[in-house]
Amino acid sequence: QVQLVESGGGLVQAGGSLRLSCAASGTIFSINNMGWYRQAPGKQRELVALITNGGRTDYADSVKGRFTISRDNAKNTVHLQMNSLKPEDTAVYYCNLENPFSKGTEYWGQGTQVTVSS
């Protein structure tokens, strides 16, 4: 009964910032790899950022230098700090959990809408 709940989305002007949060339950959070994905209308879902159980991070080229992923294992949460937002960042953002000890086992949140106006 793993559950992921995203929050923090909204409407922001270009150049602004948002901080997304994902709260996990029903799992030993610290063992999991976590990721943020996004999907815009008419586009394929893409990986935005990931953070492993060891704290290693990676980012899509399109957001590198602007977005930062972090995790707080004590609070079972993962965050995505988004700065210098662009209209192209507009999408539904999804939190993803992968259990590295059970490959193919992953969970998704319901998503949170991010809209960046010009």
N, C-alpha and C positions, 0 to 999 in steps of 0.2 A: 504494500500500500504506500509506495513512494509517491509523494506529492510535491510539486513545484509551483510556487505562486510568485508571479512577477508583479512589480509595481514601479512607479516612477515615470511612466510615459506621460506624454502630453504634447501641447502645442508650444513651439518656441520659434523665435525669429532666427534667421541665419546669423551665425556668429555666436549664438548663445550656447548654453550648456544644460545638460540634464544628467541625472544620476539614476540609473536603473538598479533595482534590487531584486534578488530572487531568493526566497526562503524555502528551504528544503525540510521535509519531515519524512519519517519512516525509513531512514537509512543512517548508517554511520557515515556522516558527511565527509569526514576527513580522508576517507579512502578513495573518494570518487574524483574523476576528472570532470570539470565543468566547462561549459561553453555558452556563448551567446551567438545566436543566429538571427538573421533577419530575412524577411520576404516582402518585397514591394509588389504592387499589382502588375501582373504580366511578366514578372521576373522569377527566376529560380531562387529557391532558398539558398542562402550562402552563409558560410561561417564568418563571423565578425571577429571573435576573440576566443581564446581558450586558456584555461589554467589547469595544470595537472595537480594531482594530489601532493606532489612535491613542490608546488609553487612556480613551476616553469610556465612561461606565457608565450603566446604567439598571436599575431594579428594579421588580418587581411591588409594587403598593401593600401587599399583605399582608405583605411582608418588609422594606419600606423602614424604615431606622433600626435594624434588627436584623441584617441580613446585609450582608457586604461582599465584592465580587468583586475579585480582583486577578490580575495576570499577571506572570510572570518570564520574559521572553523568552530570557535567557541559559540558563535551565534547561528551556525548552520546557514550562512548566507554567502552569496556571491554578488558582486557589484560590477557595474559597467559605468565608469565616469566618461561622459561624452562631452568634449569641448570643441569649440570652433565648428559647430554643426552647420551642415550644408543642406540645401533642399534635396540633394541626392541621397541623404541619409534617411529620408522619409520611408518608413516601413513598419511592419509589425515585428517586434523583437521578441524572440523566444529563448527561454532558458533551457539548457540541455544538460542532463546528467548521464555520465557513462561509468559503469562499474568495470574497472580494468581487470577484475578477477572473474568476470563473466562476460566475455566478448560477445557483442551482439545485443547485450542487455542495456537499454537506455530509456530515459524518460524525458518527457517534454512538459513545459508549462503551457498555460493557455494563451500566453502572449500579451504584450502591451504595445499600444499604438504610439509611435513617435512621428510627429508631423513637424517639419521644418519649413517655415514660410520665408519667401524672399522679399 
